Amino acid sequence: MRYSLLSGGKRLRPVLTLEFARLAGEGGADWRTALPYACALELVHNYSLIHDDLPCMDNDDLRRGKPTNHKVYGETLAVLAGDALQPAAYELILERVPGTRERLACALLLAEASGPDGMVAGQVLDTLHHPSTEAELAEVHRLKTGCMIRAACVMGCAVADASPEMRMA
């Protein structure tokens, strides 16, 4: 888990969560309040990358210029590392973060974005249907990447207790 989490990357999604929390709150929410949510989002993102690199998916040898998780630790441990990151994200949100309304909203946003109508649906299209047209590729990107980026932004708004109108915008 640590190998993949600490192997670099831009951390775009967690940064968006932190920034939207700051911008959406009255006077700006403290970034420390949004940090556990941003970390949970990054845990889910890294689980998806580990699984995406597996031989049964994209069969990638490198991620961020380093050998992929399954190349270093084998397929079994890579699957288990990815599997463990996902519930760890929800544990972080649901058990360790104060504020019931915000944490429930963020857990739901993350589940919707990463689940069967979001990132997983995009992975299914990407892996099983081999998109070839511009429209098909756009749909894969909307689901795999767009849903998670949207969740990052809306989670930041939820942490700041932003209005429904601001969240929708």
C-alpha positions in Angstrom: 0.0 0.0 0.0 2.8 2.4 0.9 4.7 1.7 -2.2 1.9 2.9 -4.4 0.7 5.8 -2.1 4.2 7.2 -1.7 5.4 6.7 -5.3 4.7 10.3 -6.5 2.0 11.8 -8.5 0.5 15.3 -8.7 -2.1 14.8 -6.0 -4.5 16.8 -8.1 -7.7 15.3 -6.6 -6.7 16.0 -2.9 -5.5 19.5 -3.8 -8.9 20.2 -5.4 -10.7 19.0 -2.2 -8.6 21.3 0.0 -9.0 24.3 -2.3 -12.7 23.9 -2.8 -13.1 23.6 1.0 -11.2 26.8 1.4 -13.1 28.6 -1.3 -16.6 27.4 -0.5 -16.8 28.0 3.2 -17.8 31.2 4.8 -14.5 32.9 5.3 -12.8 29.7 4.0 -12.7 26.4 5.7 -9.4 25.4 7.4 -7.5 23.0 5.2 -6.9 20.8 8.2 -10.6 20.1 8.3 -10.6 18.9 4.7 -7.3 17.0 4.9 -8.7 13.6 6.0 -11.3 13.7 3.1 -8.6 14.6 0.6 -6.5 11.7 1.9 -9.4 9.3 1.6 -9.9 10.4 -2.0 -6.2 9.7 -2.7 -6.5 6.2 -1.1 -9.4 5.3 -3.5 -7.5 6.8 -6.4 -4.4 4.7 -5.7 -6.5 1.6 -5.2 -7.8 2.2 -8.7 -4.3 2.7 -10.2 -3.0 -0.5 -8.6 -6.0 -2.5 -10.1 -5.8 -0.6 -13.5 -2.2 -1.8 -13.9 -2.9 -5.5 -13.3 -2.4 -8.0 -16.1 -6.1 -8.6 -16.3 -6.7 -4.8 -16.9 -4.1 -2.7 -18.7 -1.1 -4.9 -17.9 1.2 -2.0 -17.3 4.8 -2.4 -16.2 5.5 1.2 -15.1 3.5 3.8 -13.1 5.0 7.2 -12.5 8.3 5.9 -13.8 8.6 3.0 -11.4 7.6 -0.6 -11.6 3.9 -1.2 -11.0 2.8 -2.7 -7.7 2.2 -6.1 -9.2 5.7 -6.1 -10.8 7.3 -5.5 -7.4 5.0 -7.5 -5.1 3.2 -10.0 -7.4 -0.4 -10.0 -8.5 -1.9 -11.4 -5.3 -0.4 -8.7 -3.0 -1.2 -6.0 -5.5 -4.8 -7.0 -5.6 -4.9 -7.1 -1.8 -3.2 -3.7 -1.5 -5.8 -2.2 -3.7 -8.6 -4.0 -1.9 -7.3 -2.7 1.4 -6.9 0.9 0.3 -10.6 1.2 -0.5 -12.1 0.4 2.9 -9.2 2.3 4.6 -10.6 5.4 2.8 -14.0 5.0 4.2 -12.7 4.1 7.6 -10.8 7.4 7.5 -13.9 9.3 6.7 -16.4 7.5 8.9 -14.4 6.8 12.0 -11.7 9.4 12.4 -13.4 12.6 11.2 -15.7 14.7 13.3 -18.9 16.2 11.9 -21.5 13.6 11.1 -23.3 15.4 8.2 -20.1 16.3 6.3 -18.6 12.9 6.7 -21.7 11.0 5.6 -22.0 13.4 2.5 -18.4 12.8 1.6 -18.5 9.1 2.0 -21.6 9.0 -0.2 -19.9 11.2 -2.8 -16.8 9.1 -2.9 -18.8 5.9 -3.1 -20.9 7.2 -6.0 -17.8 8.5 -7.9 -15.8 5.4 -7.5 -18.6 2.8 -7.8 -20.6 1.1 -10.5 -21.9 4.4 -12.0 -18.5 6.1 -11.9 -14.9 5.0 -12.0 -15.7 1.3 -12.1 -18.1 1.8 -15.0 -15.4 3.6 -16.9 -13.0 0.8 -16.2 -15.5 -1.8 -17.5 -15.9 0.2 -20.7 -12.2 0.7 -21.1 -11.3 -2.9 -20.4 -14.1 -4.9 -22.0 -15.4 -2.8 -24.8 -12.1 -1.3 -26.1 -13.4 2.2 -27.0 -12.2 3.4 -30.3 -14.4 6.4 -31.3 -14.0 9.9 -29.8 -17.4 9.6 -28.1 -16.5 6.3 -26.5 -13.2 7.6 -25.3 -14.9 10.7 -23.9 -17.3 8.5 -21.9 -14.5 6.4 -20.5 -12.6 9.6 -19.4 -15.8 11.1 -18.0 -16.4 8.0 -15.8 -12.9 7.0 -14.8 -11.4 10.5 -14.3 -14.2 13.0 -14.4 -16.3 11.4 -11.7 -13.4 11.4 -9.3 -12.4 15.0 -10.1 -16.0 16.1 -9.6 -16.1 14.2 -6.3 -12.9 15.9 -5.1 -14.4 19.3 -5.8 -17.9 18.6 -4.3 -16.3 16.9 -1.2 -14.4 20.1 -0.6 -17.7 22.0 -0.8 -19.4 19.5 1.6 -16.6 19.9 4.1 -17.2 23.6 4.1 -20.9 23.1 4.4 -21.5 25.0 1.2 -25.0 25.6 -0.1 -26.6 23.1 -2.5 -26.3 25.7 -5.2 -22.6 26.1 -4.7 -22.1 22.3 -4.7 -24.0 22.0 -8.0 -22.0 24.8 -9.6 
